[in-house]
């Protein structure tokens, strides 16, 4: 997927005017948000587990080279192979070579955000290998030719009517008189259509939520079982994962899993939590003959120990975007690349550069809900402020913002001038909104007052109250 993050403002405007999208987005707070709140309330030790999970990831990142080497040795010991990919190009070529060596004509895929990051489907298709998405949400956006709009619910932007129309348009071989007015009927049709793809695939590709150094295992969490079929039925199983997914032990993985599903969907655990360790062994009734792991760096090493180090703790639960008012208003496609919402506003500039993604750190109200619900306690608003500062230092912000900040700084360094100007401004705003107690229209602030009222100042300013208190004391 070619980044289009620079078009965020245009994308957001279109999203706000898209009525089907707005109807689809209204369900977020009644689903993910409410379910997470219930799951958290039912687990008294939830916050303690967050602290433990954060400590696990911090320890791992501090010794990442050692744990990745241990993971590789365990994968080899189990009969698998590890392929190191410094860039997206390296990862694509490694996967293509494995597929060609296997004589693959078709590949099934489980949901993988890293797969989206490296655009592996397009690469395989260009080489004549058919790639079939098997996660229902990913399948829906694949047949529509769209990227995912959410990292755990790729098709959250679609209504049921849109899905029905797409199925009738794509599945031409099925009876036109069939009834598709319930979710269960749509799921059953997708299952039937995908079954042939599962059976015919030569290679299966999955992502990984965690990589366990102690055992050389990869872990995926799913609710549909498609991941299990993707990695068990084909002759070759490829795991594609970024290097920060490593954890030291099985116990560490289980600690993180206890907060992952609760934060993502509000479940105690996902329907399927699958551990994969190497190819099938003698006597195993099923499983792949070959097991490959492609470990992707693609900019992660540069983040280690730097200003955006904390972002490497992310476990891709999606809680930040579920609770973000900006994401809830415009959806994921407005962000223009693979990772949307607050986590995308931090991660995307780290991976593709601030020149391409400069708008994203500004797509925030800084309400702090993303940090409050993050299971790994990532200070997302702080990291977005870092990106805003870097954007300003590079001169990428509009001239009016830079001049506005310079004027503010000039006044702020002169308290007498700052107090005089703020006092005058507060007085004028108070008179302007005196009749209603709020301001419905304000010159040079139409972007705010077009959509919401601005309360008129009342009473004395903070500085005036402070000075009065000092005099009284």
N, C-alpha and C positions, 0 to 999 in steps of 0.2 A: 504494500500500500504506500503510495507516494504521499509524503507529508503535505498537509494543507493547513497547518496550524496558523499560518500568518493570516488566514481568512476567517479567524474566529469571530470577529464582529459581524461580518456578513453572514456567516453560518448561523450565528445566534439569532440574528434578526429573522432569518428565514424560519428557524425552528419555532420562534415565538408566534409566527403567523401560520404554522402548520397545525391545523385543528386535530387531525388523527393522531399526530405525535403528542399533542397536549393531552388528549384523552388517555393515551397509553401511559404517559408519565404520571398521571394522577394516582395510579395504583401503587406507586413506590412506597408512600408513607403508610398505606394500609397493609402492605405486605412485608417487605424487608425491615422497615423501621419498627413496626409494631412487634414483629416476631423476634427481632434482636432484643428489644426491651424485655419481653417475656423470658427469653432464654437467659439473659443476664440476671434477672431477678430470681430465677429458680436455681442459680448456682452461687451460693454465698462466697465461695473462694474465687470468683471470676477475676477480680482485680489483682488478687495475689498471683493467679496464673498469668495474668498480663505481665506482671513484673518478672516472673520466672522466665517467661518466653522471651522477653526483651533481653534478659541477662544471657540466655542461651545464644541468641543471635549475635549479641555483642561479643561474646567469647569466641564464637565461631569466626566472625569477621576479623577478629584480632589475630587469629591463627588459620586464616582461610587456606593458605598454601599447604599447610600440613594436613588439614582435613580433606582437601581435594586430592592430594597424593594418596592418602589412606583410602579414600573412596575408589580411586582408580585401581589400586592394588586389589581391593576386595571384588570389584567388578571382574577383573582379569582372573582372579582366583575362582570365581563362580562360572567362568567360561565365556564372559562377555568381552567387549572391546570398548575403549573410550577414545573419542575423537575430540581434540582440542580445537576450538574455533575462536580465533581472536576477533573476527568480524562477522557480520551477517553474510558476506560473500563466502567466507570460509565455511560457515555452517551450511549454506545452501549447497555448495559443491560437495561437501562431505556426505550429505544426505543423498544427493543425486548419484554419487558414485556407488553408495551402498545399494541403491535401488537398481542401478544398471547392472552391478555385479550379480544381483539376484534375478535379473531378467524380468523385472517388474513391469507390468503393463497398467496395473491399477494399484492405488494406495488408499487405505482407509486411515482417517485421522480422528483422534480424540481432540477435544477442545484444548488449545494451547495458545496462550498469548504470545509466547516466544515464537511460535510458528507464524503468528500474524506479524510479529516484529520483523522477521526475516523474509516475509512474503514467500513462504515455501510453496504454497499451492501454485502460485503463478509460475514459479521457477520449474516445478515439475511438469506443469501443463505445457510450458514452452518446449520441454524436452520430450513431449509425446507421452507422458505418464499421467493417467487420469487420477486426480486427487478427490476423494469423496469425504466430506465432513459427516461425521456420524452423531455428534451431539445435536439434539433437535434444534436448539437455537442457532448453532453454527450452520446447520443444513438450511435453515430458513434464509439466513442472510447470504449463503452461497448461491442459492437459486435466484436470489434477487440481485446478485452482483454487488453486495454492500459489505462494508467492514462491520465488525461488532460494535454495538453502541454501549456495551457494559462488559466488564471483565468476567462476571459470573453469569449474567443473563444477556447473551449477545443480541437477542431479538426483543428486548424489553420495550423497544420503541414501536413495535407492531401491534395492531389490534387483531382480534380474531377474524374479522371480516377480510382484512388484508391477507392473512394467512390462507384463508379459504380460497380467495381469488387466485393467489399464487399457485396453490395446489391444483386447482382446476386448469390453470394455464400451462403448468409444467407436466402434470401427470396425465397426458392425453390418452394413454392406453387404458385408463380406468373408466368405468361406466359414468357417463355424464349425469345420470339421474341419482347418483349416490348422495347421501345426506352428510353434510359436513357442518353442522351447526352447534356442535359441542366439542370442547377440548379433547375429550377422550377419543372421538372419531378422528380428529386431526392427528393425534398421536399414533393411533392404530394404522392410519394410512402411511405415515412416515416410516413406521416400523416395518411395514410390509415392503415398501419401496426400497428401504436400505438393506433388507435381508440379503438380496442377491449381491450387493456390494461387499458385505462382510464375507460371504462365502468365496467370492472371486478374487479378493485382494491377495497380492503376493507379499506386500509389506504393510505393516501397521505402524503408525506414528502416534505417540502420545507425548504429552507434556509431563511435568512432574511438579507437584506441590512441594515435595521435600526430597532430598537426596541424603541417605543415611550412610555416613562414613564407616561406621562400625560393621556394617553388613554388606555394603555395596548395593543396597536396595533403593529403588525409586518408589515414591508414593504418589498415588493420584486419588482425589476425592471426587466422586460423581454421584448423581442421583438417577441415572438412566441405565447403567450397566454397559453402555456403549464402549467405555474405555476398556473393560475386561475383554469384550469380543474383539476389539481392535488389536490388543496385544497378544491374545491367545490363539486366534484362528490363523493368521498369516504365518508364513514360514520365517519371516524376519520381523523383529520388533525393534523400532528405533525410538529412543527416548531423547527428546530435545529439551534442554533446561539451561537456565543461566546459572552462573557459578555461585551466586549468593544463596541458592536454594539448599546448600549443604548444611547439615546439622551433625553433631558428633555421634549420638547414640539413638537406639530405638526409644528409650525412655524420654529423651529430648523431643523426638518426633511426636510422641504421644501427648506430651505437655502442650505443644503447639496445636495439635489437632483438636484438643479440648476447647480451644478458643476460636479456631478457624471457622468451623461450621456455625457456631453460635453467632459469630460476628457477621458471617456472610448471609445466611438464609434463616437464622434463628433456630436451626435444628441442633439437637444435642450432638449428633454426628451425621454425616451424610449417609445416604442409603448404601453406598459402596465406598469403602476405604480399602484400596488395593495396594499391596506391597509386591513389587516385582524384583526378583534377584536372578539375573542370568537367564540363559536359555533352558529349555527343558532338559532334565537329566534322564539317564537310562531308567526305564520303568515308569516315567511320568506319562500319563495317558494323553496329555495335550500340552500345548505351549509351543513357543517359537523355536526353530532350530538355531537361529542366530539372535544375539542380543547386543545392540549397539547403543551407546550413550554419546550424544553430541553435546559437549559443554561449551556454552557461548559466553564470551566476555562482552564484546561490543560496547565498551565504555565503562563497564562496572569497575575494573581495576583502578581507573582514574578517579572514581568516586570514593574509594577506600581512604579513610583518614582525612578527607577533605570536608568542605562546608556542607556537602550533601550526603555524607556518609550514612546518616540516619535513615535515608531512603532505602538503603540496602536491606533493612530489616523487614520491608514490606512483604506480607504473605499473600497478597492479591485476594483479599476477602471482599473488597468492594464496599465496605462499611462507610468509608469516607464519602463516596459519591452518593450512596443511598441517603445520607443525611445532609448533603450539600444543597443549599437553596438554588445555587447557580446551575448545577447539574440537573436538579429537579425541574428547572424552568426550560432548559434548552436541550437536554439529552446528551448522549455521548458523541454523536457525529459532528456536533459543532466544534469539538476540540481538534478535529482534523487529522488525527493519527490514531495509533493503536490504543494508547492509554488515556482515558478521559478522567474527568473529575479532579479533585484536589491532588490525588497521587500522580495523575498524569501531568498536572500543572508543574510538578516538581521533577518527575522522572523524564518527561519528554524533552525539556531543554537539556537535560544531562546527556541524553542519547543522540539528539539530532542538532543540538546547538540553540543558543538563545536567539540567533538571527532568524531561525525558522519558527521558533516557538515562543517568541517574546510576548505575545498577547496572553498566553495561558496563565502565567503567575499573576496576572491582573484580573483574571476571571474568578474573583473571590470577594466575598463581603467581609472576610476575616472574622466571621462570627465565632469561629473556634470549635464548631461541632465536629469537624473532621478529626481534629486532634483528640477531642473528648471521647470519641467512640473507637479510635484506632486501637486494635488489640495489641499492637507492638509499640504503642506510645510514641509514634513518630510526630515530631513537632512541625506539622505541615505548614501552618501559617508562618512560622519562623523561616522555613526553607523557601517559601514563596517570597518572603521579604528579601532574602538573600538574592534571589533571581531578579527582583525589581531593582535592587541596588546595582547589580551588575549591568542590567539593561540601561539604567541611567548613566552609569560610568562609560558605557560604550557609545552613548549618544543616540541610542535607538528610540528613546521616548520622544513624543511630539514636542515641538519647540515651545508650544504654549504651556506644557507641563513643566518643562525645564525653567522657563522664565517665571512661572508661578512659584516654583520652589525657591528660586533665587530671591524673589521679592519677599517671600515669607521668611527666609533665612535672614535677609537684611533687617527686617522688622524685629524678628525674634532676638537678634543680638543687641537690640536697643529697647530695653523694657519700657521706657517711657513712651516710645513710638508704638510699640506693640499694644500696650494698654489703651492708648488713645484710639488706635484704629479699631481694635476689637470692641471697645466701648461704643464707638460711633456706629459700627456695623450692627451691634446688638440693638442699639436704640432705633436705628432705621428699620430693622426687621420687625421689631416690636410694634412700631407704628404701622408698618405695611400690613401686618396681619392682625391688627388690634380688634377689628370688628368680628372676625370669625375665630380668632385664636389660632389660626393656621394659615399658611401661605399656599395658595393653589397655583400661582404662576410667579416666576422669578427670572429676571433677565440673566442670561448666561448659565442658567441652571435648569433649562428645559428638560434635559435628560432625566433629571430627578423628579421635577414637579409634574411632568406629563403622566406619571404613573402612580404618584403617591403625594400626600400632603406633607408639607414641612411645618412642624409646630413652630409657632411664633415665640420668640424669647419672652419670658415673663419674669418680673422682679429684677433683682440685681445680678450682676455677673459674679463668677466665682472669685475673681480678684477683688471685686468690691466687697463681697462678703468677708473675704479673708482679712482685708485691711480693717474692716469694721470690727472684726473679732480681736485683731491685734490691739486696736485702740482701746477696746473695752477691757482687755486684760492688763 
